[in-house]
Amino acid sequence: MSDSLFLASSMIFVLVAGLPLAFHLTRYLGAKSDNIRKNEPYEGGVRATIGDSSHTFNVKFFLVGIIFLIFDVEVLFMLPWALNLRELGFFGIVEMAIFVGLLVGGLIYVYRARILKWM
């Protein structure tokens, strides 16, 4: 048996045997809470409904999440650009200026549409 095969099989064995053991031990070693308020499901300011699911809630929770994702993913595009700026040259600067311009335009739209205004 080669060294890498032995290492891979031992890692798989540790994961298969160790993780369930660790999860099982947390039941006995962890803190216990029997508080009924603490065990209720709670998501984003809206209490979970049990039974009738026709309860409506404000769509702004979703809008804030989507807008956060849009403006947060820009970092995924800016980091490789910053790392390769010397190779990209002037074309890379123009490209990023267009990208940032689109983001600023989206931010202006969100501000004017008052999407983030709660009251």
ZAMARGU-4260 file (C-alpha; in steps of 0.2 Angstrom, whole numbers, plus 5000, padded with zeros to 4 digits):
<rodrens>
0) 5000/5000/5000 | 5007/5017/4995 | 5009/5031/5008 | 4996/5042/5000 | 4983/5028/4999
5) 4987/5025/5017 | 4985/5043/5022 | 4969/5045/5012 | 4961/5029/5020 | 4966/5034/5037
10) 4959/5052/5035 | 4942/5044/5029 | 4942/5033/5043 | 4945/5047/5056 | 4931/5057/5047
15) 4919/5042/5047 | 4922/5037/5065 | 4927/5053/5073 | 4914/5065/5067 | 4899/5055/5074
20) 4908/5052/5090 | 4911/5071/5092 | 4893/5075/5088 | 4887/5062/5101 | 4899/5068/5114
25) 4892/5086/5113 | 4876/5080/5119 | 4884/5075/5136 | 4897/5088/5137 | 4888/5103/5131
30) 4877/5115/5140 | 4858/5111/5141 | 4844/5123/5139 | 4826/5118/5142 | 4820/5136/5140
35) 4805/5135/5129 | 4808/5153/5122 | 4826/5149/5117 | 4820/5133/5108 | 4808/5142/5097
40) 4812/5145/5078 | 4816/5163/5074 | 4821/5169/5057 | 4825/5187/5053 | 4813/5196/5064
45) 4798/5185/5059 | 4792/5171/5070 | 4790/5155/5062 | 4772/5150/5059 | 4767/5132/5064
50) 4751/5126/5055 | 4744/5139/5043 | 4757/5146/5031 | 4747/5160/5024 | 4755/5173/5036
55) 4763/5187/5025 | 4778/5197/5030 | 4788/5211/5023 | 4797/5208/5007 | 4811/5220/5012
60) 4820/5206/5021 | 4823/5198/5004 | 4827/5214/4996 | 4841/5218/5009 | 4848/5201/5007
65) 4849/5202/4988 | 4856/5219/4988 | 4869/5214/5001 | 4874/5200/4989 | 4875/5211/4974
70) 4886/5224/4982 | 4896/5211/4992 | 4901/5200/4977 | 4910/5215/4969 | 4925/5210/4980
75) 4926/5194/4971 | 4929/5204/4955 | 4940/5217/4962 | 4953/5206/4971 | 4959/5197/4955
80) 4959/5213/4946 | 4970/5222/4959 | 4982/5207/4959 | 4983/5208/4940 | 4983/5226/4937
85) 5001/5228/4930 | 4997/5215/4917 | 4980/5222/4912 | 4987/5240/4911 | 4976/5254/4905
90) 4963/5242/4898 | 4960/5235/4916 | 4958/5252/4923 | 4945/5257/4910 | 4936/5240/4913
95) 4935/5242/4932 | 4929/5260/4930 | 4915/5253/4920 | 4911/5240/4933 | 4912/5253/4947
100) 4901/5264/4937 | 4888/5251/4935 | 4888/5248/4954 | 4887/5266/4958 | 4872/5267/4946
105) 4864/5252/4955 | 4867/5261/4972 | 4859/5277/4966 | 4844/5267/4959 | 4842/5258/4976
110) 4843/5275/4985 | 4831/5284/4974 | 4818/5269/4975 | 4819/5270/4994 | 4821/5251/4994
115) 4831/5252/5011 | 4819/5263/5019 | 4810/5254/5033 | 4796/5266/5038
</rodrens>
